[in-house]
Amino acid sequence: MQSGFLRATAVAAMLASGVASACGYGGPREVASGPVTLGPEPTILIAPAPLAAAGPRIELTLGLPSGLGCDIIRREIRAADGRLITVRAALIASDGRRQELRGQGLVGLCRELLLEELVAVDPARNFRGVELTSDVPLEVAGVRWWSGEHRKLGI
């Protein structure tokens, strides 16, 4: 099992190609590419540049492996053996404080787990990283970050 420091260091190397300095109202940004293993011990992804979080919505999307059981109505994912998987995410502020993303949903027929939070709009808000845990070991395909306001399509 990797120590928190070694895991954070290994994941930081994956971030070199990942995070843009400003998400704002643009498209999603890759936080970590390739597989990231989550477990009870926190996995910390430190961004090389601040993660802009102007709001009103902050979203973190994790690519899920195939073979998981899904219940879109209950917003639950289960391991192949039936165990419920609970994933938690907290944003890390520059002073080290954590802000949990409490909303959870499943996207694209259970291909992605969406962790989100609605916040007051603040163009100056940003975070330096993300802390992820899972009560059951889970390898995610990647992690994407987005903050902004979803645009409604005019029909």
N, C-alpha and C positions, 0 to 999 in steps of 0.2 A: 504494500500500500504506500502511495506517495505521501510525503509530508505536505502540509498546506503550502509551505514555502516553495518546495520543488514543483508542486502542481501549478502554483501561480506562475513560477518562472517558465515552466514548459508551455503553459497556455499563452503567456506573454509573447513567446516567440511566434505563435500562430497569429497574433494580432498585428504583426508587422505589415501584413497586406490588408488588414481589415477595416479599421475605423477611420472615418473621415472626421475632420474637426468640427463640422457642423451638419447636423441632420435637418434642423429647422423644419421647414415645410416641404422638404424634398422627399425623395424616395427612401426606402429602407437602406440601411448600411450594414455590412457584414461586420460582426464583432469577432467571431471566431469561425474559421473555415475548417473543414475536416472534422473528424470525430472528437468529441469532448466527453469524457466519462464523468458522470455525476454520481454522487453517493452521499452518505450522511455527513462526511467531512466536507466543509465548504470548498467549492471550486471558485477561485477568484479570478475574474478576467479584468485586468487593468488596461485601460485604453492608452495608446501613445499620445492621444490628444483628447480634450474633453468631449464627452457625449452631450451634445446640445439637447435640452429637454424643455423647450419653450411651452409645450402643452398645446391645447388642453388635454391631449391624450399622449400617454407614454406607453409604448408597446415593445415587448421583447418576444421574439418568435424563435422557438427551438425546433429543429428538424427531428422528427421522431423516426425510429427504426421501424421496419415492417415487422409484423408478427405480434404487435401489441393488441390487446383487447380495448375497444373503445365504446364509450357510451356518450354520445354527443349531447343528449338531453341532460344527463347528470354532470357532464363535463369531466368525466373520469377516464383515466387510462389504467390498464392492468397489464402486469407482466404475463408471459406465456403460461405461468403456473397459476394465474388467477389473482395474485396479490395486487392490491390497490397501490398505485404509484402516486406519491404526492411530491410535486416539485415546487420548491420555493425560490423566489428571486428577490433580491434586495439591491437597490441602487446604492452605490457608495459615493458620498459627497466628498469634496476636497478635504474637509475636516475629519473624515472617517465615519461620520454618522451614516446610518443605513435607513433607507426608505423602502419598505416592502411594496412589491407589486401584488395587490390582492386579487384582482380579477383574473379569471382563467377561462379559456375556451379552447376548442379544438377546431382546426382549420383544414380544409381540403381532404375530407374523408379520413381524418386522423393522421394526416401526414405531418402536421405541425401543431405544437402546443403554443398557445398565445397567452402570455402573462401581461396584464395591463393595469393602468391606473389613470383615472381622470384627475387632473390637477388644475388649479387656477393658472391662467396664462401668465408666464413670466419669461420674457425673452432672454434674461440674464441667467436663468437656471441651467446648470449643467452638472454632470456627474463624471467621476474619474474612472468608474468601473462598475462591475456587476458581481454579486456573490450568488452562486447557485448551489442548492442542495437537493437531494432526492433521497427519500427514505429507503428506496430500493435501487440498487445499482442500475444506471441507465446511461447508454451511450447515445448522445444526440449527434446528428449529422452536421450541425452548425448552429450558430446563434446570430440573429439579426436584430437590429435596434431601429426604432422609428419613433419620432415625436412630431406632433402637428395636429391638424384638423382634417378629418376625412371630408373630401369634397363630394357633394351630392351631384349626381348626374341629372342634367336637365333633359327631360323627355318631352 
